[in-house]
Amino acid sequence: MEELKVTFQIITPMFLSGADQEKAEFRLASLKGALRYWYRSIDPSYNHPVSSSSSISKESWIFGGAKQGEGQSRFLMRMESHHQMNVVSNKQDNSKYHKPTYFAFFLKTKVETAPMKKDYVPRLCLVPNRTVTVYFFRRTSNKVCDPIEEWKALLSSIWLLGHLGGLGSRSRRGFGTLALKSWGFTNDSSANQLLKQLPIANNESSIKAWKNHFLASLNSIKSWFGEWQDICEHSIINHKTSFYCREQKYNSWNEALDDVAKVIQDFRKKNKDHRFALGMPLKIKEKMKKSKSSKPKEIVYTPFDGERYASPVWIRIIEIKGKYYPFIAVLTPPKKIAIAEQEEGKKETKTMFKHDFSMHDALNKFCIYLNDYGDKGWKRCE
């Protein structure tokens, strides 16, 4: 059985829990879900049949499914049994773990008896700089799919997660950043050649080298699957996807994350017609135009056909030799989406726009904003 050993490093506090939300734990189920997400973002044929003789989709074949005939994932996972993850309560060191309060609002308590409105819930997190090692075992099959194609799906997902994504609450906003640090097969594998095409950028000694290796590996992954021909119903990585890096370095992850938080907050304030592209639901206070004396009312903006629109913008922190750099990935979103607005506390909703809202136009506005931001603007990785 082919075995792949992968080591990740936690860069920013990871708020990841199971059924008990008061505990913090690194969960393989969450890791698997994240790998599935990144695979769907890169492979245009993720929902195509895995072979001419099977009706099972490639995604379900690789990662498993609940429909008839889909069954278990092609890869089994195991975390090192001796591995211990340090946890810390956010009340133990509030200033260290939650300085970017614009992104850390989810930690504020809602208990009315709290002594201060800005108190934090006693929630545990997995602390930065710890590593976690996971083993992946490819199950033998009846050759429905080429083993190399199965490895391409898994390796691309691991690489993308370890360079673009994270795990846990607010992972799209920089918390739970997970960096791929090493990987390799513990035995002979025909997929060894694939690893050579995907150098790990996180081990480089400069941000310039990081960007060069990042783009080289990403281009290799794209060549494995081909280009998307159509816009999908979920966010994808294609030729329109943009990556931005702030070359200014910081001494701590929270300083770097605070820098990104100010950028997002400033964009939303100055671009009210485009702020929905960064994710919904979006709750804001708005003053009624008809009355100057009226108090601001809380308005919640949501997709018209659902409660949530996952942001196509992923924020992470890059760590290089003890220095930290903010990074933003702007994935290509669904073309249009209808938006509804609802006054907080009322059940009725009304359509905000008569026409669909263009996510592409809004994200283009955001990218232009990044290019022009401050004296040291965000540099596009290209």
N, C-alpha and C positions, 0 to 999 in steps of 0.2 A: 504494500500500500504506500503510495507516494505521500510524503509528509513535508509540509512547509512550516518553518518557524518564523514568526513575525514579532518584532518588538516595537511597541509604541511608547512615546513619552507624552505625559500630560503637561501642557504648557500653561494653561490657565485653569482656575478652579472648575471642577466638573461636578455639577449638581445632577447626579444620576442615581435614581432609586428604583426599587421594585414596588411590591404591593405596599410596603411600609415606607411612606414618604419621609419619615423622620430618620431613616437610615440612608447611608451613601454606600453604593457598591458598584463595581464594574460588572455589567451584565452582558453575557454573550448574546442574549436575545436582542439587546439594543444594538450591539455591534453588527449583528447579522442584518437587522433592519436598515442600518446606515449603509452597509455594503450594497444591499438591494437598491437603495435610493440612488447611489452613485453609478451603479450599473445601468439603471434606467436612463440616467442622464447622458450616457456616452454611446450606447448601442442603439442605432436606429431600428434594428430588427429584434429588439427585446421581446416584442409580443408576437413574433412570427413563429411558426411551428419549428421545433428543434430539428426535425428531419421530415423527409417526404412521407415517411411511414408512421409518423406520430402527429397527434393533434395538440400535444402539450407545447406550450410556448417555451422559448429559450429561457426566459426569466424563471418560470416555474420549474423548469428542468434543473437549472443551476441552484436556485435558492429554495425550492420546495413550494408546495401549494396545498390548498385544502380541497380542490376540486377532484373529481374522480380521475384516478390514474396518475395524479401529479406526485403525491407522496413526499418523501423526505428529500432534503437538500442533497446535492451531489457531494458536498463537503461537510465533514464533521468537524467540530471545533472543541478544543480543550484549552483551558487556561492553566498555567503552571500552578500546581497545587501548593507549592511552598511560597507562592507570591503573596506578600502582605501589602495591602493598600492603606496608607495613612489617611485618616479622615480628621477633619477639624470642623468645629461648629463656627458658623459665621459670627457668633457673638463673642468668640474668643479673641478675634482680631479683626474688628469691623473695618478699620481704616486700611488694613492691608489687603483684604479680600474683596472689598466692595466700594472702592473709590469711584469707579465709573457708575454713579448712581442712576444715570439716565438709562443704562442698560440693565441695572440691577433692581429695577422697581419690583420685580417679581418676588423679591425677598422681604418686602415690607409687610408687616403684620396687618391684618384686618380686624384684630381683636379690639373691641371698643374700650376694654378696660386697660389697654396698654398705657403706661405712664406718658409716653410721647408718641406722636403720630409717626415719627421716623424710626421707631424701634424696628428691629428685625426679628423675624421668626428664628427660633433655634434650629436651623437646618444644617445638616452635615454636607460636606463636599469632599471630593477626592482632591488632594492638594497638588500643586504644580511640581514639576521636576521628578515625579515618580514615574517609573516605567511599568509596563505590563506586557507580558509575553503570551502569545496565543499560538497554538498549533492547529493547522488545517490538514485534514486527511481526506484525500479524494477516494470516494468509494468506487470500486470496480463496477462496470456496467456491461450490458450486452451490446456495446458499441453503437448505441443509438446516436451518440454524438462523439465527434473526434475529441480525445482527451486534451489536445492542445487548445481547442476552442473553449473547453471548459476552464482551463487554466487562464486563458486570456480574459475571460469574464471575471474570474476571481481576482487575478493580479491587478487588473485595471481598477477594480473597485477598491482594493486595499490601497493602491497608490493614490487614487483620488481622495479617499477619506483622509489619508495621512498627509496630504498637501493642501487640501481645500476645506475639509470638514471638521466636525467635532461630534461629541456625544452629550446628551443631557439637556436640561433646561437652558434655553437661550443660546444654543450652540451656533445658531446663525448670527448671533451678535457677539461672538468672541469667547463666550464661556465654554469650557469643555474642549478647547482646542487640542487636537490629538495629532502628534507629529510622528510619521513613520521614521524609525531610526535604523533598523536593520531587518533583513529578511534573507532566507536561504533554505534550500532543501537539505534535509538531514540524511537523505539517501539519494541514489541516482534517480534522476527524473529527466524525461524528454523535454520538460518545460524550463530547464536551466537556461537555455538560449534566450527565453523571453525575459528573464531577469536582467540580462546584459543590456537589453534595450531600454530598461527603465532605471537609470541611475537615481539615487535618492538625493534630492536637492537639500534636504535638511541637515546633511553632514558637511556642507560647504563652509568655507571660511570667510566669505564675504556675501553681501546681499546681491552684488552683480553676478557672482558665480551661481548663487541660488537661482536667480531668474533664468540664467542661461540653461541650467540643467532642468529646471522646471518646464520650460518651453520645449526642450528637446524630448523629454519623456512624454509630455502631453501629445506632441506630434506623433510619436511612435504609437501611442494608444489610439489616436484618431485613425491612423493607417490600418490598424487591426480591424476596425469596424466600418470605416467609410463615413461619408458625410450625411447628415440629416437632409432629406429632400423636402420635408414639410415641417411646419411648426406643430409641436405636439401639445397635448393637453396638460403637460407638466413642464417644468423648467428643464432645459437641456444645455449641453455643451456643444456648440457648433462654431462656425466661422464668425458669428456675430457676438459670441461671448467675449467679455472683456475682463482683464485682470489688472489691478492697480496696486502699486506698492509705494508706501511713503518711505523714502530713503533716509529720513531722519531717524536716528537710533535713540532708544530710551534705555535707561538702566533697569527698568522693571516692566513686567507685563502690564501692570495696572496703569502705569503712565502711558504706555502705548495704546491700551484699550480706551483710556480716557480721551486720547486724541481723536480716535475714530468716533467716539460717542458725541463729541462736540461737532464733528462734521455732519453726522446724521441729523442731529438736533437742529443745526443751522439750516440744513437743506429743507427740512420739513417746515421750518418757520418761513423761509423765503419762497418756497415753491408749493403753495397750498393746493394747487390744481394737479400736482404730480406726486404728492407725498404718498398716495395710496399704493404706488408701485413697490414700496418698501415693505409691504405686508399688511394684512388685515386679520382680525378686526383692529380698528384704529379708534381709540377713544380720545376725544378732544373737547375742550370747552369753547363754545362759540356764543357770541353775543348776538341776540336777535337784531336785525337791521332796522326794524320798524320802530323800535323803542330804545332811546339812548339810556334810559334809566333801568332797563331790564337787566337782571342778573344773568351772567353766562350760564348756558345750559350744556350739560354733557351730551354730546352727540356721538353715537357709535356708527362707524362706517364698516360695512361688511359686503362680501360678494352677494349679489342678489339671489343666487341659487344655493347659498351655503353660509356657514358661520365663519369660515376661515379661508384666507388666501395666504399660503406659505410664501414668504419672501424669497425672491430669486437672488437676493443679495446676501452673500456669505462673507462674514468678517472673521478673520483669524489673526493671531499674532505669531510672527516668525521669530524663532530664537536662534541666534548665531553667536557663539562664543560669549554667552552671557549678556548679549545685547538684544533688544527687542524691536521689531519693525512691524508696523500695522500693514495689513494686507486686505484687499477687498476683491472678491470675485463677483462679477455681475453676470449671472447666467441668463440665457435667452428664455424669456417667459412665454406663456400662451399669448397669442396675438392680441386678443381683446377680452374684456371681462365687464359684465354689467355690475354696477355698484348701487347699493341701497343705503339709505341713512335712517337711523332710528334714534329718537330721543330717549335717553336713559330713563327707564321706569315705565315706558309705554310699549304696548304690544304691537301697535300698528307700524308698518314700515312703508316707505315710499321710495320710488326710484329717484336717485339723485340726478342722473343724466338721462336725457331722452335717447341718447345714442350710447353704444358701448364705449368703454374707456380703453384707450390704447396704451397697453403696458409698454410697448416698444418705444413710443414717443416719450413716455415718462422716464424710462430708464436711460434713453439717450440724453435727456435733460440732466439726469443725475451724473452721467459720465462726463458731460461738458463741465458740470459744476466741479467735479473732482479735478479735472485738468486745470481749472482756473483758481483753485482754492489756495489762498494765502501766498506768501512769498515762496515757499517751497511746496509746490503743488504735488499732487499724486502723479507718479510716472506710470504710464501704461506699459505693461510687460509685453514687448513685441520684438 
